Amino acid sequence: MKRNWTSLILFIFGLSFVSCAQQKESITLWPHIEAYEIGYLKVSDIHELYYELSGNPDGKPVFGLHGGPGGSCSPEMRQYFNPDVFRIILHDQRGAGQSRPFAETNENTTWHLVEDIETLRKHVNADKIILFGGSWGSTLALAYAETYPEHVAGMVLRGIFTSTQAEINHFYHGGVRPYYPEVYDRFVNALPDPNRRPLPAYLLELMQEGSQEDRAKYARVWAEYEIKIAELSFPDEEMAPIFETFDPLAFAMLENYYMANHCFFEEGQLFDNADRMKDIPLIMVNGRYDLICPPITAYKLHQKLPKSKLVIAEEAGHWMADKPVQQALLNAMREFE
């Protein structure tokens, strides 16, 4: 099967609890469409955001929030939304994708990104918006919804990540190792000091203080680790083609910068403030075997927000394009039409 590498690197979101395997209706991705407006929005003295609009200019506004931090939006993201119903607003977050400057960490925190969504919302003259995000995109959507609940009409989130220390430790400090022992060991043994902890701060140091060659080397080491564990089965021989078109520097730099800083949250902040979102329609989708964002986090948030809906996508991992996850996301967006 020929893979869509652009989609792959996007990874790396009522009291009802639903298994994706129970959903009989089959929905395919919407046809590819072109953006009708592309631009840059200056949000600080340093940063300009790349953004694009597609779909129905008079439709329901939906904001697609990419993962990472340090990922980017892509044309494939537009295909999760009915183009006749939705006005699709995508943007690359600070330092990521086509936003400028590339891989910049100055003036770059979760709360800057939250305010950027608000600035972009006003720029495109949207009142209430639907938030669609996965992995880090789910984190950012939750942070925005807790800050500006009055401007959120609903949320569809995949691979829930709330940036607790337990989640970060799982990802970096051995939680993945029981399932991918050789992958985890290969990752840490590629570092100058395999025993150095905490890993996010160490990786950030290697990329910020090393030579240009070191920056590229350790950015790739990190990206290979995350890509490998994002999908249920990813052959090693398919890794090299990704890096022919994908520069992992911003992805690796920004992700480890954010994780080293606890994503700029107080411990448990998103859970503690969840009541601010209690009246916002929320559908969460989580792969049963998502090793980056295990479904326990989505389950706990669902318990905190009993009006929410949680869909566990069976036989799926973290990858947005895993068919059970993709199906569940398309079904979820149909509920907002």
Long-range contacts (C-beta under 8 A, 24 or more apart in sequence): 3-238, 4-76, 4-321, 5-241, 5-242, 5-245, 5-246, 6-74, 6-75, 6-76, 7-74, 7-76, 7-320, 7-321, 8-227, 8-230, 8-231, 8-242, 8-319, 8-321, 9-71, 9-223, 9-227, 9-242, 9-246, 9-251, 10-66, 10-67, 10-71, 10-72, 10-74, 10-76, 10-77, 10-134, 10-320, 11-67, 11-71, 11-134, 11-135, 11-159, 11-226, 11-227, 11-230, 11-292, 11-318, 11-319, 11-320, 12-67, 12-68, 12-71, 12-135, 12-226, 12-227, 12-230, 12-251, 12-292, 12-318, 13-67, 13-133, 13-134, 13-135, 13-137, 13-138, 13-157, 13-158, 13-159, 13-160, 13-161, 13-284, 13-285, 13-286, 13-293, 13-320, 14-306, 14-307, 14-308, 14-309, 15-306, 16-309, 16-310, 17-302, 17-310, 17-312, 18-309, 18-310, 18-311, 18-312, 19-311, 19-312, 19-314, 20-285, 20-311, 20-312, 20-313, 20-314, 20-316, 20-324, 20-325, 20-327, 20-328, 21-314, 21-315, 21-324, 23-311, 23-327, 23-328, 23-331, 25-331, 26-327, 27-327, 27-330, 27-331, 27-334, 28-330, 29-76, 29-79, 29-80, 29-326, 29-330, 30-78, 30-79, 30-80, 30-81, 30-82, 30-83, 31-79, 31-83, 32-75, 32-78, 32-79, 33-78, 33-79, 33-83, 35-78, 40-99, 40-100, 41-91, 41-119, 41-120, 41-123, 43-94, 43-112, 43-115, 43-116, 43-119, 44-107, 44-112, 45-107, 46-101, 46-104, 46-106, 46-107, 47-94, 47-95, 47-99, 47-100, 47-101, 47-104, 47-107, 47-108, 47-112, 47-116, 48-99, 48-100, 49-91, 49-92, 49-93, 49-94, 49-99, 49-116, 49-120, 50-91, 50-92, 50-97, 50-98, 50-99, 50-100, 51-89, 51-90, 51-91, 51-92, 51-120, 52-89, 52-90, 52-91, 53-87, 53-88, 53-89, 53-124, 54-78, 54-83, 54-88, 54-90, 55-81, 55-82, 55-83, 55-84, 55-85, 55-86, 55-87, 55-88, 56-83, 56-84, 56-85, 56-86, 56-87, 57-87, 58-87, 59-83, 59-84, 59-85, 59-86, 59-87, 60-85, 60-86, 60-87, 60-130, 60-153, 60-336, 60-337, 61-86, 61-87, 61-89, 61-121, 61-124, 61-126, 61-128, 61-129, 61-130, 62-86, 62-87, 62-88, 62-89, 62-129, 62-130, 62-131, 62-132, 62-333, 62-336, 63-89, 63-90, 63-91, 63-117, 63-120, 63-121, 63-129, 63-130, 63-131, 63-132, 64-88, 64-89, 64-90, 64-132, 64-133, 64-137, 65-93, 65-117, 65-131, 65-132, 65-133, 65-134, 65-137, 65-138, 65-140, 65-141, 66-90, 66-92, 66-93, 66-96, 66-97, 66-133, 66-136, 66-137, 67-133, 67-134, 67-135, 67-136, 67-137, 67-159, 68-93, 68-96, 68-135, 68-136, 68-251, 68-254, 68-255, 69-93, 69-96, 69-113, 69-136, 69-254, 69-255, 69-257, 69-258, 69-263, 70-95, 70-96, 70-103, 70-250, 70-251, 70-252, 70-253, 70-254, 70-255, 71-96, 71-97, 71-136, 71-137, 71-251, 72-96, 72-97, 72-98, 73-97, 76-321, 80-132, 80-329, 80-330, 80-333, 81-132, 81-333, 82-333, 82-334, 82-337, 85-337, 86-130, 86-333, 86-337, 87-124, 87-126, 89-120, 89-124, 89-126, 89-129, 91-116, 91-120, 93-140, 95-250, 95-253, 95-254, 96-250, 96-251, 96-254, 97-250, 102-249, 102-250, 103-249, 103-250, 103-253, 103-254, 105-253, 105-254, 105-257, 108-254, 108-257, 109-261, 109-264, 110-139, 110-140, 110-143, 110-258, 110-263, 110-264, 110-265, 111-143, 111-264, 113-140, 113-143, 114-140, 114-143, 114-144, 114-147, 114-148, 117-144, 118-144, 118-147, 118-148, 118-151, 121-151, 127-151, 128-152, 128-153, 129-153, 130-154, 130-155, 130-156, 130-336, 131-155, 131-156, 131-157, 132-156, 132-157, 132-329, 132-333, 133-157, 133-158, 134-158, 134-159, 134-320, 135-159, 135-161, 135-292, 135-293, 135-318, 136-161, 136-255, 136-258, 138-284, 138-293, 139-163, 139-263, 139-270, 142-270, 142-274, 142-277, 143-265, 143-270, 145-276, 145-277, 145-280, 146-270, 146-273, 146-274, 146-276, 146-277, 149-276, 149-277, 149-279, 149-280, 152-277, 152-280, 153-280, 153-281, 153-336, 154-280, 154-281, 154-282, 154-283, 154-336, 155-277, 155-280, 155-281, 155-282, 155-283, 156-283, 156-285, 156-329, 156-332, 156-333, 156-336, 157-282, 157-283, 157-284, 157-285, 158-284, 158-285, 158-286, 158-320, 158-325, 158-329, 159-285, 159-286, 159-287, 159-290, 159-292, 159-293, 159-298, 159-318, 160-284, 160-286, 160-293, 160-297, 160-298, 160-301, 161-292, 161-293, 161-297, 162-268, 162-270, 162-271, 162-297, 162-301, 163-262, 163-263, 163-265, 163-270, 164-267, 164-268, 164-271, 164-297, 165-262, 165-267, 167-293, 167-297, 168-200, 168-259, 168-262, 170-294, 171-259, 171-292, 172-198, 172-199, 172-200, 172-259, 173-197, 173-198, 173-199, 175-291, 176-229, 176-291, 176-292, 179-229, 179-291, 180-228, 180-229, 180-291, 183-225, 183-228, 183-229, 184-225, 186-225, 187-221, 187-222, 187-224, 187-225, 190-218, 190-221, 191-218, 191-221, 198-260, 200-256, 200-259, 200-260, 201-256, 201-260, 203-252, 203-256, 203-260, 204-253, 204-256, 204-257, 204-260, 207-249, 207-252, 207-253, 207-256, 208-253, 215-249, 215-253, 216-249, 218-252, 219-248, 219-249, 219-251, 219-252, 219-253, 220-248, 220-252, 222-248, 222-252, 222-255, 222-256, 223-248, 223-251, 223-252, 226-255, 226-292, 229-291, 229-292, 229-317, 229-318, 230-292, 230-317, 230-318, 230-319, 231-317, 231-318, 231-319, 231-322, 232-289, 232-315, 232-316, 232-317, 232-322, 271-300, 271-301, 271-304, 274-301, 274-304, 274-305, 277-305, 278-305, 278-307, 279-307, 281-307, 281-336, 282-307, 282-308, 282-309, 283-308, 283-309, 283-311, 283-332, 283-335, 284-308, 284-309, 284-310, 284-311, 285-311, 285-313, 285-325, 285-328, 285-329, 285-332, 286-310, 286-311, 286-312, 286-313, 287-312, 287-313, 287-316, 287-317, 287-318, 287-319, 287-322, 287-324, 287-325, 288-312, 288-313, 288-314, 288-315, 288-316, 289-315, 289-316, 289-317, 290-316, 290-317, 290-318, 291-317, 291-318, 292-318, 293-318
